[in-house]
Amino acid sequence: MRIIDMSNLNILVADSNQYMLKIIRTMLRGFGISNIREANDGAIALEELNTHLIDIVIADYALETLNGVELMELLRGAEDSPNRFVPVIMLSAYTEKWRIEAARDSGVTEFLSKPLCANDLYLRLVEVIEKPRQFVRTNRYIGPDRRRHDSSNYKGEERRVTSIEDEFPVDTSGKNASDMVDELFG
């Protein structure tokens, strides 16, 4: 695994659980990151995003005041959002397909299921740093391009006529949360 220097990153971690904040902070420090801001609810996280330069957000799905999806909708959708293109890694212990899809459709860049492992968090950070995803805007979506495959062979007039569900139907029978996340985000 390639080690990259993350010491200059400004990270915002938003989680209602103080113990989880401490775990994530410890992991980030282990990656060499020391510029870490914390928020224990979605409204505070939005205020942090409006007042500080943040390079990457790590936010829990089940935040208080504003949940993670509501936070994303305000961050991505508000025309006056000062940091609407910031990469967001969403965490959740709730891994039902509809929640993962809601996170993806709100403009989340990456998704990780809890319990969290340091290696998975590191790999997601590397992904958003080394392979930033192009942002797209449609009538119903603004955020990182949800499609990761090479569509350079496409010959039609409109690239996004079908939904991702039509193009990549997901059968969740016998699959764990990581498999579903990989299918929906990968």
C-alpha positions in Angstrom: 0.0 0.0 0.0 1.3 3.4 -1.0 1.7 5.9 1.9 0.7 9.5 1.0 1.3 12.7 3.0 -1.9 13.9 4.5 -0.4 16.3 7.1 -1.7 19.4 5.4 -5.4 18.3 5.2 -8.1 20.0 7.1 -10.7 17.4 8.1 -14.1 17.8 9.6 -15.5 14.9 11.5 -19.2 15.0 12.4 -20.6 12.3 14.6 -23.0 12.4 17.5 -21.2 9.8 19.5 -18.2 11.2 21.4 -16.5 7.8 21.6 -16.7 7.5 17.7 -15.3 11.0 17.4 -12.3 10.0 19.5 -11.8 6.8 17.5 -11.8 8.6 14.2 -9.6 11.4 15.5 -7.1 8.7 16.7 -7.1 7.1 13.2 -6.7 10.4 11.4 -3.7 11.3 13.7 -2.2 7.9 12.9 -2.4 8.9 9.2 -0.5 12.1 10.0 -3.5 14.4 10.0 -3.5 17.0 12.8 -5.9 19.7 11.5 -9.1 18.0 12.7 -12.4 19.9 13.4 -15.2 18.1 15.1 -19.0 18.5 15.2 -21.5 16.5 17.3 -24.5 17.4 15.1 -25.4 18.3 11.6 -26.1 22.0 12.2 -22.7 22.5 13.9 -21.1 20.6 11.0 -22.8 23.0 8.5 -21.6 26.0 10.5 -18.0 24.6 10.5 -18.2 24.2 6.7 -19.5 27.7 6.4 -16.7 29.2 8.5 -13.6 27.1 8.0 -11.7 25.8 5.0 -12.3 22.0 5.0 -10.6 19.7 2.6 -12.6 16.5 3.4 -15.7 15.8 5.6 -16.2 12.5 7.4 -19.9 12.5 8.6 -22.1 10.0 10.2 -25.5 9.3 8.6 -27.4 9.5 12.0 -26.4 13.0 13.1 -28.6 15.0 15.4 -30.5 18.2 14.3 -29.7 17.6 10.6 -28.9 14.0 9.6 -26.1 13.2 7.2 -28.4 13.3 4.1 -30.0 16.6 5.1 -26.5 18.0 5.7 -25.5 16.9 2.3 -28.5 18.3 0.6 -27.8 21.7 2.2 -24.1 21.5 1.5 -24.5 20.5 -2.2 -27.7 22.3 -3.0 -27.3 25.8 -1.6 -26.1 28.2 -4.2 -24.3 30.2 -1.5 -22.6 27.1 0.0 -18.9 28.1 0.3 -17.7 24.5 0.1 -20.2 22.6 -2.0 -17.6 20.5 -3.8 -15.8 19.2 -0.7 -15.4 15.4 -0.7 -17.6 13.7 1.9 -17.1 10.3 3.3 -20.3 9.1 5.0 -20.2 6.6 7.8 -23.2 4.6 9.0 -24.0 1.6 11.2 -27.3 1.5 9.3 -26.6 -0.2 6.0 -30.0 -0.9 4.5 -29.9 -0.4 0.7 -32.3 2.5 0.8 -30.0 4.4 3.3 -26.9 3.8 1.1 -28.8 5.0 -1.9 -30.1 8.1 -0.1 -26.5 8.9 0.9 -25.3 8.4 -2.7 -28.1 10.4 -4.1 -27.6 13.3 -1.8 -24.0 13.8 -3.1 -21.8 11.7 -0.8 -18.5 11.0 -2.4 -17.7 7.7 -0.5 -19.6 5.5 2.0 -18.2 3.3 4.8 -20.2 1.0 7.0 -19.5 0.8 10.8 -17.8 -0.7 12.6 -15.0 1.2 11.0 -11.6 -0.1 10.4 -8.5 2.2 10.0 -7.5 0.6 6.7 -10.9 1.2 5.0 -10.9 4.8 6.2 -7.4 5.3 4.9 -8.3 3.8 1.5 -11.3 6.1 1.1 -9.2 9.1 2.0 -6.6 8.1 -0.6 -9.4 7.6 -3.1 -10.8 11.1 -2.7 -7.3 12.6 -2.7 -5.8 10.8 -5.6 -8.9 10.2 -7.8 -11.2 13.2 -7.3 -14.5 12.7 -9.0 -15.9 15.2 -11.5 -19.0 17.0 -10.2 -22.2 16.9 -12.2 -25.3 18.9 -12.0 -28.8 17.8 -13.2 -32.2 19.0 -12.3 -32.3 16.6 -9.4 -28.7 16.0 -8.4 -25.5 17.9 -7.7 -22.5 16.1 -6.5 -19.7 13.7 -7.6 -20.3 11.7 -10.7 -21.9 8.5 -9.3 -20.8 6.5 -12.3 -17.2 5.3 -12.1 -17.0 3.2 -15.2 -15.4 4.6 -18.4 -18.2 5.8 -20.6 -15.9 7.1 -23.4 -17.5 4.5 -25.8 -20.9 6.2 -25.4 -22.3 7.4 -28.7 -25.8 8.7 -27.8 -27.0 12.3 -27.4 -27.6 12.1 -23.6 -25.4 10.2 -21.2 -27.7 10.2 -18.2 -31.0 9.1 -19.6 -31.3 6.0 -17.4 -30.8 5.8 -13.6 -27.9 4.0 -12.1 -30.5 1.4 -10.7 -31.6 0.7 -14.3 -28.1 0.2 -15.5 -26.8 -1.7 -12.5 -29.6 -3.6 -10.8 -28.6 -4.7 -7.3 -29.7 -8.1 -5.9 -29.1 -7.9 -2.2 -29.8 -11.5 -1.4 -26.9 -13.0 0.4 -24.7 -9.9 0.3 -23.2 -8.1 3.3 -23.1 -4.3 3.7 -19.6 -3.9 2.2 -20.7 -5.8 -1.0 -23.8 -3.5 -1.3 -21.7 -0.4 -0.8 -19.2 -1.5 -3.4 -21.9 -2.2 -5.9 -23.7 1.2 -5.3 -20.5 3.3 -5.1 -18.1 1.3 -7.2 
